[in-house]
Amino acid sequence: MKPTFQNIAVALGALGAIAGAGTALAQDNIVKFGVSQYTTHSQTNGVTGVGIPPGADATTGDATTVILTYERMFTPNIGVELVLGLPPRIKANAAGSVAFLGDDVLSAKNVSPTLFVAYHFGETGDVWRPYLGAGINYSRFVGIQSKLSSDVKMSDSTGWAVQAGVDYALTKEWGLFASVVALQVKSKVVAAGATVLQTTIDFRPVVYSFGVGYRF
């Protein structure tokens, strides 16, 4: 079932209430800055349109970007984290029966804020603290470019997100982190020109990140 903002808000609100009902000993803020590798494992339902040969398809590439996250700890173990990043440009290449069209037939910047509720194992002050999280991702595609059409539209996407990571404390305030995130991102693409091309891309991205964190 595709998540909606209403049921997501209810779920996050319930989790927040549970966290708020716990101990208020931990009221930490954590800011992280890092580098992310946005890897796509895309599939499409094929590219269709008048005059388009059967078997037409497309593949998407990977991208590197930087991220900034803010997490509020409501208990020593439970926090809510907002992840923002410099929108990476995702490029698509022609494949299948239209592979002769070459690379970079379509590209777009991916604006993709993600909100997690995370559980941190161990205790405050531990050097190593692994964590798991689940939440919601919203993806919007902007700056769309195509050498095949000047009129291309890509739909927004809302989907679940899960993450696993680990924090390593250098001092009480400073530390390092590494994480991996899996996202649910789909977009319907419609390109109008001499003919109308359509496809739906299931990006299935996995994002690998590392960087530094500051607790205050």
trRosetta pair geometry for C-beta under 8 A, 3 or more apart (Angstrom, degrees):
i j d omega theta_ij theta_ji phi_ij phi_ji
2 158 7.3 90 174 85 100 92
2 159 7.4 -66 -145 -101 81 72
3 7 6.2 -130 -155 76 75 107
3 8 5.2 71 169 -61 121 105
3 136 6.2 -128 109 -115 152 110
3 158 6.3 -115 80 134 89 103
3 159 6.8 127 31 -133 107 30
3 160 6.0 116 -15 -58 135 80
4 7 5.3 79 56 18 87 93
4 8 6.7 -152 89 -6 40 93
4 158 7.6 70 -118 109 32 145
5 8 5.6 -60 -142 42 29 114
5 9 6.0 34 159 -25 66 107
5 158 7.2 -76 -56 -153 78 158
6 9 6.0 -55 -149 33 25 109
6 10 6.6 24 153 -17 61 105
7 10 5.4 -47 -147 35 40 115
7 11 6.3 41 154 -20 67 103
8 11 5.8 -55 -149 37 31 110
8 12 6.2 24 157 -12 67 109
8 136 4.8 34 -149 -63 142 152
9 12 5.9 -57 -142 43 29 106
9 13 5.9 33 156 -23 64 110
10 13 5.7 -57 -146 37 26 113
10 14 6.4 28 155 -20 63 105
11 14 5.8 -55 -151 33 30 110
11 15 6.5 26 153 -14 64 106
12 15 5.6 -54 -148 39 34 111
12 16 6.2 37 152 -22 66 106
12 80 7.5 80 -164 -124 107 125
12 115 7.2 3 -109 128 149 128
12 117 6.4 -177 -127 -47 78 120
12 135 7.6 51 -91 -132 113 85
12 136 7.8 -75 -51 1 127 119
13 16 5.6 -53 -146 36 31 113
13 17 6.4 34 154 -22 64 103
14 17 5.7 -52 -149 33 32 112
14 18 6.6 34 151 -19 63 103
15 18 5.6 -52 -151 34 34 113
15 19 6.3 33 151 -18 66 105
15 78 7.7 -155 170 -174 95 132
15 80 8.0 130 109 -83 116 104
15 117 4.8 -18 139 -127 156 163
16 19 5.6 -54 -147 38 33 111
16 20 6.0 30 154 -18 67 108
16 74 7.0 163 -147 -66 65 169
16 80 6.8 2 -93 -55 97 139
16 117 7.9 -123 -59 -106 68 123
17 20 5.6 -54 -142 40 30 109
17 21 6.2 34 155 -25 63 106
18 21 5.8 -56 -150 31 28 112
18 22 7.1 33 150 -26 60 101
18 78 7.7 -95 103 170 95 174
19 22 5.9 -54 -163 22 36 114
19 74 3.8 66 149 95 122 138
19 75 5.5 -138 -159 -11 80 103
19 78 4.4 -138 -114 106 112 136
19 80 7.8 -154 31 -35 169 97
19 117 8.0 -148 -42 -151 136 112
20 24 8.0 24 -156 -86 56 95
20 74 5.9 -66 -71 -176 57 130
22 74 7.3 99 55 126 108 92
22 75 4.2 -5 97 -91 137 136
22 78 7.1 107 34 29 151 128
23 26 7.2 68 105 10 100 82
23 75 5.6 94 59 -136 78 93
23 76 7.0 2 77 -7 123 95
24 27 6.7 19 177 -57 77 103
24 75 7.8 -69 -87 -99 29 64
25 75 7.6 47 45 -152 80 59
25 76 6.3 -7 79 -48 108 101
26 73 4.8 -62 140 129 113 121
26 74 7.4 59 88 104 93 16
26 75 5.7 71 48 168 115 24
26 76 4.2 149 -30 -77 142 54
26 77 8.0 129 33 -6 157 43
26 124 6.0 -176 -101 -60 121 142
27 73 6.9 -179 -137 81 13 85
27 74 7.9 25 -108 -122 58 33
28 72 7.7 164 88 -156 52 42
28 73 4.1 21 54 33 91 127
28 79 7.8 -54 74 -98 95 127
28 124 7.5 166 -31 -122 144 125
28 215 5.6 -16 -171 -164 120 104
28 216 7.5 132 -159 68 72 27
29 70 7.2 -20 -169 -166 94 89
29 71 7.3 152 -160 82 46 54
29 72 6.0 -17 -106 -104 70 66
29 73 7.6 -136 -67 14 26 83
29 215 7.1 149 81 -155 50 53
29 216 5.4 -28 67 68 100 76
30 69 7.8 -6 112 110 89 97
30 70 7.4 150 82 -158 55 42
30 71 4.3 -11 60 60 104 102
30 72 8.0 -162 24 -69 76 24
30 73 6.9 67 -11 -30 108 102
30 79 7.3 6 24 -164 121 162
30 81 7.9 -36 74 -106 109 101
30 213 5.8 2 -175 -176 100 118
30 214 7.2 160 -153 80 55 42
30 215 5.1 -19 -100 -99 80 76
31 68 7.4 -13 -170 -171 90 86
31 69 7.1 163 -155 85 44 57
31 70 5.6 -10 -103 -104 74 71
31 71 7.9 -168 -72 24 32 70
31 213 6.8 161 86 -155 43 66
31 214 5.1 -13 61 59 92 93
31 216 7.7 -1 6 15 103 105
32 67 7.6 6 108 108 96 97
32 68 7.2 164 85 -155 57 41
32 69 4.4 1 53 53 102 104
32 71 7.6 31 -6 -2 107 107
32 177 5.7 -32 -134 31 137 144
32 211 5.9 114 173 88 92 117
32 212 7.0 178 -148 94 67 39
32 213 4.2 -27 -97 -98 86 88
32 214 7.7 175 -80 18 43 63
33 66 7.2 4 -173 179 82 106
33 67 7.3 175 -148 88 41 56
33 68 5.6 -5 -103 -105 75 73
33 69 8.0 -162 -68 22 36 70
33 211 5.3 -135 101 165 46 139
33 212 6.0 -7 59 60 84 83
33 213 7.9 166 19 -86 58 44
34 66 7.0 175 94 -154 34 68
34 67 5.5 -11 63 56 81 94
34 69 8.0 -4 18 3 104 106
34 177 6.9 -94 -61 71 145 98
34 209 5.0 92 110 177 136 99
34 210 5.5 -168 -160 99 127 27
34 211 2.1 -131 -91 -21 88 133
34 212 7.0 164 -76 18 81 49
35 64 6.8 -1 -178 -174 99 100
35 65 7.6 166 -156 91 58 34
35 66 5.8 -42 -102 -103 55 68
35 67 7.6 157 -108 14 8 83
35 209 6.8 172 86 -145 40 66
35 210 6.5 -12 55 60 83 70
35 211 6.1 145 8 -72 60 101
36 64 7.0 164 87 -154 51 54
36 65 5.3 -17 62 66 98 79
36 66 7.0 146 14 -118 86 15
36 67 5.0 60 -24 -23 125 117
36 85 6.3 -49 29 -123 143 143
36 88 8.0 -114 89 -44 106 133
36 207 5.3 -2 -172 -176 118 104
36 208 6.8 152 -154 78 62 43
36 209 4.3 -23 -97 -92 84 93
37 62 6.6 8 178 174 87 124
37 63 7.9 167 -157 88 49 37
37 64 5.5 -24 -104 -102 64 79
37 207 7.0 164 79 -154 49 54
37 208 4.7 -5 52 57 101 97
37 209 7.7 -166 20 -72 63 49
38 62 6.2 165 88 -164 60 71
38 63 4.7 -9 59 63 111 83
38 64 7.2 -172 17 -84 80 25
38 65 6.3 23 -15 12 118 109
38 88 5.1 -173 26 42 145 160
38 90 7.4 -86 114 -83 130 101
38 110 7.5 175 175 61 163 142
38 205 5.8 -17 -172 -161 84 131
38 207 5.3 -12 -105 -107 63 92
39 62 4.7 -15 -111 -114 59 117
39 205 6.4 143 77 -154 46 71
39 206 5.2 -21 67 64 103 83
39 207 7.2 178 22 -86 71 38
39 208 7.1 30 -4 0 113 99
40 60 4.4 -37 102 98 158 114
40 61 6.8 80 36 96 119 14
40 62 6.1 -162 14 -85 78 59
40 90 6.8 82 -41 -144 142 122
40 203 4.9 -74 -136 -169 108 84
40 204 6.8 100 -165 67 62 67
40 205 5.2 -39 -97 -93 63 79
41 203 7.7 85 49 156 51 46
41 204 4.3 -66 70 97 91 116
41 205 7.3 163 15 -94 75 28
41 206 6.8 35 -11 -3 116 102
42 59 6.3 150 70 -152 115 54
42 60 4.3 75 -6 26 151 110
42 201 5.6 -17 -159 -170 124 96
42 202 6.3 151 -151 81 64 54
42 203 5.1 -29 -93 -124 96 41
42 204 6.3 175 -88 32 38 91
43 201 7.8 153 80 -156 36 53
43 202 4.9 -10 60 58 84 108
43 204 7.0 41 7 -4 90 128
44 47 6.9 15 135 -49 147 70
44 57 5.9 161 58 -151 124 82
44 58 5.8 62 -21 50 155 83
44 199 4.8 -1 -168 178 127 121
44 200 6.4 151 -151 75 71 49
44 201 5.3 -31 -93 -99 92 61
44 202 7.2 -179 -84 17 37 75
45 199 6.3 176 56 -155 75 71
45 200 5.1 30 12 46 113 97
46 55 7.5 -87 -135 -127 113 13
46 56 6.4 92 -174 72 81 68
46 57 5.9 -63 -121 -88 55 79
46 96 7.8 11 -130 -7 79 175
46 199 6.5 -143 97 -118 31 101
47 52 6.0 -121 120 -179 91 148
47 56 3.9 -78 65 118 105 109
47 57 6.0 -173 -2 -90 96 23
47 58 6.1 82 -52 -19 123 100
47 96 7.8 179 24 54 105 136
47 98 6.8 -53 64 23 142 143
47 197 5.8 -7 -174 -168 102 107
47 198 7.4 154 -154 75 55 37
47 199 4.6 -45 -97 -60 63 126
48 52 6.0 169 -157 70 27 140
48 56 7.4 163 -70 62 35 117
48 197 7.3 147 76 -153 38 57
48 198 5.5 -27 63 62 88 88
48 199 7.0 141 13 -74 72 71
49 52 4.2 81 58 -15 82 128
49 195 4.8 115 158 136 117 117
49 196 5.4 -164 -131 87 109 49
49 197 4.2 -65 -38 -96 148 53
49 198 6.3 141 -65 11 90 73
50 195 4.6 -145 64 -143 88 122
50 196 7.2 57 14 38 94 73
51 194 8.0 -44 54 117 152 104
51 195 5.3 -147 39 -61 115 159
52 56 5.0 -65 172 0 107 157
52 98 7.2 -37 -156 -57 89 135
52 195 7.0 -167 -38 110 92 148
52 197 6.5 108 -69 -111 144 90
53 56 5.9 123 69 -47 68 100
53 97 4.4 -115 98 134 118 143
53 98 6.8 160 47 -58 101 86
54 97 6.5 89 86 -10 44 158
55 96 4.4 -167 152 176 78 116
55 97 3.8 97 87 -24 105 113
56 94 7.9 -48 -161 -160 85 92
56 96 5.4 161 -135 89 17 126
56 97 5.1 -68 -70 59 59 97
56 98 4.4 35 -130 -7 94 118
57 94 7.8 115 82 -173 51 51
57 95 4.3 -49 91 85 95 98
57 96 3.6 98 18 -12 99 129
57 97 7.7 98 5 20 78 69
57 98 7.4 171 33 39 45 95
58 92 4.8 20 171 176 122 117
58 93 6.6 158 -159 77 72 40
58 94 6.1 -46 -104 -111 77 36
58 95 5.6 154 -107 20 19 96
58 105 6.9 -114 -122 62 117 127
58 106 7.2 8 -158 29 150 123
58 199 6.5 137 22 88 120 169
58 201 7.2 -57 84 -92 116 113
59 92 6.7 160 81 -155 35 69
59 93 5.2 -17 61 58 88 94
59 95 4.9 75 -15 -38 97 141
60 90 5.7 4 -168 173 117 109
60 91 7.0 150 -153 85 65 40
60 92 5.0 -37 -95 -97 71 76
60 93 7.8 172 -90 15 23 73
60 201 6.6 83 -37 -167 131 136
60 203 6.3 -40 59 -124 159 84
61 90 6.8 172 63 -161 71 63
61 91 4.8 3 31 64 121 89
61 92 7.5 -154 1 -82 80 29
61 93 7.0 75 -42 -16 100 104
63 88 3.5 136 122 169 138 130
63 89 6.1 169 -120 63 144 48
63 90 5.7 -100 -21 -84 134 61
63 91 7.9 127 -68 3 106 81
63 110 7.9 156 49 23 150 119
64 88 6.9 156 66 -119 19 127
65 85 5.2 77 123 168 130 119
65 86 4.9 -161 -168 71 105 87
65 87 7.3 -116 -127 124 149 9
65 88 4.0 -111 -48 -65 126 101
66 85 6.5 170 92 -152 42 81
66 86 5.1 42 52 11 83 117
67 83 6.1 -11 -172 -170 124 92
67 84 6.8 152 -158 86 72 42
67 85 4.1 -39 -101 -94 76 96
67 86 7.7 -122 -75 11 40 70
67 209 5.9 -32 29 -130 140 139
67 211 7.4 -152 62 -8 90 152
68 83 8.0 154 83 -156 41 49
68 84 5.3 -19 66 70 87 94
68 85 7.1 165 18 -88 64 44
69 81 5.7 7 -179 -176 115 105
69 82 6.6 168 -153 85 65 49
69 83 4.7 -18 -103 -104 99 68
69 84 7.2 167 -86 24 47 64
70 81 7.0 169 87 -149 40 60
70 82 5.2 -2 56 54 89 97
71 79 4.7 48 174 150 107 135
71 80 6.8 170 -149 84 67 36
71 81 3.9 -20 -96 -97 95 88
71 82 7.6 -176 -77 21 50 58
71 118 6.9 -34 -138 34 132 134
72 79 5.9 170 84 -157 39 89
72 80 5.5 -7 55 55 92 86
72 81 7.9 -175 20 -77 57 47
73 76 7.1 30 170 -119 127 20
73 78 7.2 125 -155 83 66 42
73 79 4.2 -48 -96 -88 57 109
73 120 7.7 -34 -117 12 114 138
74 78 5.5 -40 60 96 95 94
74 79 6.4 158 6 -104 73 46
74 80 7.0 44 -21 -6 115 93
75 78 4.6 41 41 35 103 94
76 120 7.7 -111 142 75 58 114
76 123 6.4 -7 162 -146 135 62
76 124 5.0 -101 -146 -27 104 107
77 119 5.8 12 156 -159 95 72
77 120 5.2 -151 -149 60 54 76
77 121 7.4 44 -139 -89 106 21
78 117 7.1 -5 -167 -178 94 91
78 118 7.3 158 -151 83 48 52
78 119 5.9 -19 -97 -103 70 66
78 120 7.5 -151 -64 18 24 82
79 117 7.6 171 90 -155 40 51
79 118 5.2 -16 65 61 86 99
79 120 6.7 35 5 -17 109 114
80 115 7.1 -2 -177 -174 94 93
80 116 7.1 169 -156 89 49 53
80 117 5.6 -26 -102 -102 73 65
80 118 7.5 164 -96 16 21 80
81 115 7.3 161 85 -156 51 48
81 116 4.5 -9 59 60 99 101
81 117 7.9 168 19 -90 77 18
81 118 5.4 28 -3 -9 121 126
81 133 6.6 -41 36 -132 126 157
81 135 7.8 -125 64 -36 82 157
82 113 6.8 -13 -170 -170 92 103
82 114 7.6 153 -157 82 46 48
82 115 5.5 -16 -103 -104 69 76
82 116 8.0 -168 -73 23 26 72
83 113 6.9 155 81 -158 59 53
83 114 4.4 -11 57 61 110 96
83 115 7.6 -162 19 -74 76 30
83 116 7.0 43 -14 -5 111 108
83 181 7.8 -149 90 -83 176 165
84 113 5.5 -12 -97 -108 76 85
85 88 7.2 -17 130 -22 125 89
85 112 6.7 -8 44 63 111 91
87 109 4.0 66 133 170 125 106
87 110 5.5 176 -160 67 88 43
87 111 4.8 -40 -93 -76 125 62
87 112 7.3 126 -116 4 78 81
87 142 7.0 -8 172 50 168 106
87 143 7.8 138 113 21 139 129
88 109 6.9 169 88 -144 25 68
88 110 5.8 -10 61 42 75 102
89 107 5.5 25 175 174 102 114
89 108 7.0 178 -148 93 67 20
89 109 5.2 -42 -91 -87 68 69
89 110 7.8 163 -104 1 20 79
89 143 7.3 -72 -108 100 99 131
90 107 6.6 175 87 -150 44 67
90 108 6.0 -16 56 63 89 71
90 109 7.7 141 11 -111 74 20
90 110 5.5 48 -12 -30 118 118
90 203 7.5 -32 -158 -126 160 131
91 103 7.3 34 149 172 126 90
91 104 5.2 -38 -164 -106 123 71
91 106 7.3 151 -159 88 51 51
91 107 4.4 -20 -103 -99 70 102
92 104 7.6 103 65 -126 46 24
92 105 5.9 -64 98 61 89 84
92 106 4.2 -1 48 63 118 97
92 107 6.8 -165 14 -74 73 51
92 201 7.5 -98 -100 -98 135 151
93 102 7.2 -89 -151 141 86 40
93 103 4.4 -32 -113 -122 105 64
93 104 6.8 3 -90 -23 71 36
93 105 6.5 106 -137 7 27 96
94 98 4.8 -95 -173 116 119 91
94 99 5.4 167 117 -118 90 29
94 100 7.3 -55 108 53 139 36
94 101 3.8 90 -18 63 168 107
94 102 6.1 52 31 48 115 29
94 103 7.5 -123 21 -78 76 25
94 105 4.9 76 -45 -25 92 146
95 98 7.3 32 62 67 26 75
95 99 5.3 24 -136 -88 30 89
96 99 6.2 165 53 -42 28 91
98 101 5.1 5 160 -4 91 118
99 102 7.9 81 165 -59 51 25
101 105 5.5 40 129 -88 121 132
101 148 7.1 7 -167 -78 137 125
102 105 6.9 138 79 -58 67 93
104 107 6.1 -16 -151 -40 80 115
104 147 6.9 63 116 -6 87 122
105 146 6.3 18 157 -149 58 87
105 147 6.2 -95 -135 45 49 94
105 148 5.6 21 -168 -17 95 121
106 144 7.4 -18 -166 -165 89 88
106 145 7.3 157 -154 87 44 53
106 146 4.7 -7 -102 -99 71 98
106 148 7.5 -45 -61 28 84 111
106 152 6.7 -180 -129 -161 109 162
106 189 7.2 28 -167 -155 165 147
106 191 7.6 -112 -93 -70 125 137
107 143 8.0 -39 117 119 86 92
107 144 7.5 166 89 -149 47 46
107 145 5.1 -8 60 59 91 97
107 146 7.6 172 20 -74 60 56
108 141 4.1 23 149 -173 143 107
108 142 6.8 131 -173 56 92 25
108 143 6.1 143 -149 79 56 71
108 144 4.5 -8 -99 -99 104 70
108 145 7.2 176 -75 20 56 65
108 154 5.9 -43 -73 13 172 156
109 141 7.0 144 71 -157 46 56
109 142 5.1 -35 67 70 101 79
109 143 4.3 44 7 44 110 124
110 139 5.9 -24 -165 -157 95 105
110 140 7.7 141 -158 71 47 41
110 141 6.1 -23 -99 -101 61 71
110 185 7.9 21 -152 -163 131 154
111 139 7.1 143 78 -155 53 49
111 140 4.6 -20 64 63 106 93
111 141 7.6 -167 21 -80 79 21
111 142 5.9 33 -13 5 116 116
112 137 6.1 1 -174 -172 93 105
112 138 7.0 178 -146 85 48 48
112 139 4.6 0 -105 -104 92 80
112 140 7.6 -169 -71 25 53 59
112 183 7.5 7 -176 -148 134 164
112 185 7.5 -30 -122 -99 127 136
113 137 7.6 172 94 -148 42 58
113 138 5.8 0 62 54 84 97
114 135 6.2 110 170 95 83 124
114 136 7.1 -174 -151 94 63 42
114 137 4.4 -17 -105 -102 95 82
114 138 7.7 -176 -83 22 50 61
114 161 5.1 -13 -153 30 122 175
114 181 7.3 86 127 -175 170 150
114 183 7.2 -97 -98 -104 136 117
115 135 4.8 -147 100 179 57 135
115 136 5.5 1 55 55 94 84
116 133 3.8 30 -180 165 129 133
116 134 6.7 132 -146 66 81 16
116 135 3.8 -123 -99 -16 45 138
116 161 6.8 -90 -83 97 91 113
116 163 6.0 -36 -112 22 151 128
117 133 6.3 170 82 -151 37 84
117 134 6.4 -19 56 64 85 68
117 135 5.9 145 6 -77 64 95
118 131 5.1 31 175 167 113 125
118 132 6.8 169 -151 89 71 34
118 133 3.6 -35 -95 -87 81 110
118 163 7.3 -39 -102 73 106 115
119 131 6.3 173 86 -154 44 79
119 132 5.5 -7 55 60 93 83
119 133 7.2 173 15 -81 60 57
120 129 5.3 14 -174 166 106 118
120 130 7.7 161 -152 92 58 37
120 131 4.4 -31 -100 -96 63 110
120 167 7.5 -10 -137 16 119 126
121 129 6.3 175 68 -162 65 66
121 130 5.1 5 36 68 121 83
121 131 6.6 -161 5 -84 75 50
122 126 4.1 -57 161 14 136 165
122 128 7.2 154 -50 95 164 63
122 129 4.8 -123 53 -114 131 80
122 130 7.5 109 -7 32 112 66
123 126 5.4 115 60 -32 64 107
125 169 7.7 -53 -164 -1 27 175
125 172 7.8 -17 -113 -121 72 82
126 129 5.2 121 81 -67 114 92
126 169 7.2 144 100 3 44 130
127 168 6.5 9 161 -154 75 65
127 169 5.1 -121 -135 47 47 98
128 166 6.4 -16 -165 -173 87 112
128 167 7.5 152 -157 81 38 56
128 168 6.0 -8 -101 -104 65 72
128 169 7.9 -120 -53 11 29 83
129 166 6.9 154 81 -159 43 62
129 167 4.6 -10 61 56 97 102
129 169 7.6 56 -1 -30 106 101
130 164 7.5 -5 -174 -175 100 84
130 165 7.1 170 -153 96 60 40
130 166 4.6 -32 -98 -99 67 85
130 167 7.9 -169 -78 20 21 66
131 163 7.9 10 108 110 91 99
131 164 7.4 172 90 -153 52 45
131 165 5.4 -12 59 65 91 84
131 166 7.1 164 15 -91 72 35
131 167 7.0 36 -8 -9 116 99
132 162 7.8 -15 -173 -173 86 90
132 163 7.1 161 -159 89 44 61
132 164 5.5 -11 -107 -104 72 73
133 162 6.9 162 90 -159 59 48
133 163 4.4 -1 57 56 103 102
133 164 7.8 -169 23 -72 72 34
133 165 7.8 -1 5 14 110 104
134 160 7.1 -17 -170 -171 92 102
134 161 7.1 156 -158 88 46 57
134 162 5.1 -12 -105 -107 75 76
134 163 7.6 -166 -71 21 36 71
135 160 7.5 149 89 -159 31 61
135 161 5.1 -22 72 64 77 101
135 162 7.9 156 24 -84 61 37
135 163 7.9 -4 19 2 102 107
136 158 6.9 -2 -175 -171 105 88
136 159 7.5 164 -152 91 65 27
136 160 6.5 -55 -103 -113 55 41
136 161 6.3 136 -131 14 3 99
137 157 7.7 0 110 111 95 96
137 158 7.3 171 88 -150 55 45
137 159 5.6 -17 60 67 97 74
137 160 7.3 32 15 121 91 12
137 161 4.3 99 -33 -49 107 124
137 183 4.9 4 6 -143 170 109
137 184 6.9 157 48 49 118 67
137 185 6.8 -62 110 -71 134 92
138 156 7.1 -3 -174 177 84 113
138 157 7.3 161 -157 88 42 56
138 158 5.3 -8 -106 -103 73 80
139 156 6.6 165 88 -164 58 65
139 157 4.3 -2 56 58 105 102
139 158 7.7 -167 23 -72 70 36
139 159 7.8 -9 5 22 108 99
139 183 7.7 97 -48 160 127 137
139 185 4.9 39 2 -131 159 112
139 187 7.3 -94 106 -61 120 113
140 156 5.0 -18 -100 -114 73 99
140 157 8.0 -163 -67 28 39 67
141 144 6.1 61 139 -72 104 103
141 154 4.0 -21 66 89 144 135
141 156 7.5 -162 10 -94 76 51
141 187 6.1 52 -17 -133 137 159
144 152 5.0 -138 146 89 131 109
144 153 7.5 163 47 -103 172 24
144 154 6.0 167 -94 1 137 112
145 152 7.9 41 134 43 2 137
146 149 5.0 3 97 52 133 70
146 150 7.5 -150 66 -78 92 26
146 152 4.8 100 -2 -33 136 148
146 191 6.2 -84 103 -124 173 131
148 191 6.4 37 98 163 108 151
148 193 6.7 -128 145 -8 73 160
148 197 7.6 8 125 9 136 151
149 152 5.4 120 90 -57 111 92
149 191 4.1 141 41 -179 155 105
149 192 6.3 135 -167 65 136 36
149 193 4.0 -124 -110 -46 98 120
149 197 7.3 -155 -25 27 146 115
150 193 7.4 110 22 -95 68 99
151 191 6.9 129 89 -159 64 53
151 192 4.4 -36 94 59 123 97
151 193 6.8 170 42 -64 96 68
152 189 6.8 -11 -170 -167 98 91
152 190 7.2 165 -152 86 52 48
152 191 4.5 -10 -104 -103 86 84
152 192 7.8 -169 -77 20 42 64
153 189 7.4 162 85 -150 51 45
153 190 5.0 -5 57 58 97 94
153 191 7.9 -174 23 -76 60 44
154 187 4.7 17 -177 167 97 131
154 188 7.2 164 -151 78 49 44
154 189 5.3 -10 -101 -100 80 74
155 187 5.2 176 60 -153 72 69
155 188 4.4 37 5 41 126 87
155 189 8.0 -117 7 -60 79 39
156 187 7.5 -21 -121 -113 3 94
157 184 7.7 -151 163 119 117 68
157 185 4.9 98 110 -150 156 63
157 186 5.3 152 -121 55 126 50
157 187 5.4 -84 -46 -68 116 78
159 183 6.6 102 87 173 116 72
159 184 2.9 -130 158 91 137 101
159 185 6.0 -139 31 -67 138 41
159 186 7.1 102 -52 8 139 85
160 184 5.0 50 48 10 68 131
161 181 6.2 2 -175 -175 105 106
161 182 7.1 170 -153 86 58 51
161 183 5.0 -8 -108 -108 93 72
161 184 7.0 -130 -68 14 56 79
162 181 7.1 168 87 -152 42 61
162 182 5.3 -2 58 55 90 96
163 179 5.6 7 -175 -179 113 118
163 180 6.9 167 -150 86 67 44
163 181 4.3 -20 -99 -101 95 82
163 182 7.6 -175 -79 20 48 62
164 179 6.8 168 89 -152 40 72
164 180 5.7 -6 59 56 86 89
165 177 6.0 22 170 -178 125 101
165 178 6.1 -178 -151 94 84 46
165 179 3.1 -27 -92 -99 120 89
165 180 7.0 171 -77 17 72 54
165 209 7.9 -25 -108 69 125 99
166 177 6.9 174 88 -148 46 63
166 178 5.8 1 52 55 87 86
166 179 7.6 179 18 -77 50 63
167 175 5.4 41 -180 136 94 144
167 176 7.4 154 -159 83 53 45
167 177 5.0 -23 -103 -98 66 91
167 213 6.5 -47 -134 36 108 154
168 175 5.6 170 85 -170 47 97
168 176 4.6 -10 59 60 104 93
168 177 7.2 -176 18 -79 73 41
169 172 7.3 22 -171 -101 123 22
169 174 7.8 114 -160 90 59 47
169 175 4.5 -52 -107 -97 42 119
170 174 4.7 -38 63 103 114 94
170 175 5.3 179 5 -100 79 46
170 176 6.7 81 -38 -15 107 86
171 174 4.8 43 39 40 99 89
171 175 7.6 -137 41 -58 53 68
172 215 7.3 -106 145 72 60 119
173 214 5.9 6 162 -155 90 72
173 215 5.4 -150 -145 58 49 77
173 216 6.6 34 -138 -74 104 71
174 212 6.9 -20 -163 -172 91 106
174 213 7.3 146 -158 82 45 56
174 214 6.0 -15 -100 -103 63 70
174 215 7.8 -140 -56 19 22 81
175 212 7.2 151 86 -160 40 62
175 213 4.8 -20 69 62 89 101
175 214 7.9 175 27 -76 72 30
175 215 7.2 34 7 -15 113 107
176 210 7.3 7 179 -174 97 91
176 211 7.3 -175 -150 102 66 27
176 212 6.0 -45 -102 -105 58 56
176 213 7.0 163 -105 14 8 89
177 209 7.7 3 111 114 98 97
177 210 6.7 -174 94 -144 56 53
177 211 6.2 -11 57 61 89 67
177 212 7.5 137 15 -125 84 9
177 213 5.2 63 -20 -28 118 123
178 209 7.0 171 -152 93 46 57
178 210 4.4 -7 -103 -101 80 93
179 208 7.7 174 90 -151 51 42
179 209 5.0 -5 57 59 90 100
179 210 7.7 169 18 -78 61 51
180 206 6.6 -1 -174 -180 97 97
180 207 7.1 159 -157 81 48 51
180 208 5.4 -11 -106 -102 80 69
180 209 7.7 178 -81 21 35 72
181 206 7.1 163 82 -159 48 51
181 207 4.4 -12 59 57 101 101
181 209 7.3 22 -1 1 108 114
182 204 8.0 -19 -163 -174 91 67
182 205 7.6 167 -149 95 47 53
182 206 5.3 -18 -99 -106 72 78
182 207 7.9 -172 -74 19 26 73
183 203 7.7 -9 92 90 105 111
183 204 7.9 159 77 -159 66 25
183 205 4.9 -1 51 66 110 96
183 206 7.7 -173 16 -84 76 32
183 207 6.9 41 -13 -9 114 110
184 204 7.8 -2 -117 -104 46 53
185 202 7.6 134 87 -162 56 47
185 203 4.3 -23 88 47 109 120
185 204 7.4 -141 47 -41 81 22
185 205 5.8 14 25 8 131 106
186 200 6.3 14 -178 175 104 101
186 201 6.8 173 -151 88 57 50
186 202 5.0 -18 -102 -103 94 65
186 203 7.1 -161 -85 7 38 78
187 200 7.1 179 90 -153 35 63
187 201 5.4 -7 58 55 84 95
187 203 7.4 35 8 -29 99 108
188 198 7.3 -10 -176 -164 92 92
188 199 7.7 178 -152 95 54 37
188 200 4.9 -30 -100 -100 67 85
189 197 7.6 -19 119 114 97 93
189 198 6.8 159 87 -151 63 44
189 199 5.2 -4 55 61 106 79
189 200 7.2 175 14 -92 75 30
189 201 6.2 43 -17 -10 118 106
190 196 6.7 -10 -168 -173 90 98
190 197 7.3 159 -155 84 41 56
190 198 5.3 -3 -105 -103 72 83
191 196 7.1 161 83 -156 51 50
191 197 4.4 -3 57 55 102 103
191 198 7.8 -164 25 -70 68 41
192 196 5.2 -10 -107 -107 69 83
193 196 7.7 157 30 -83 55 41
193 197 7.7 6 25 -1 101 99
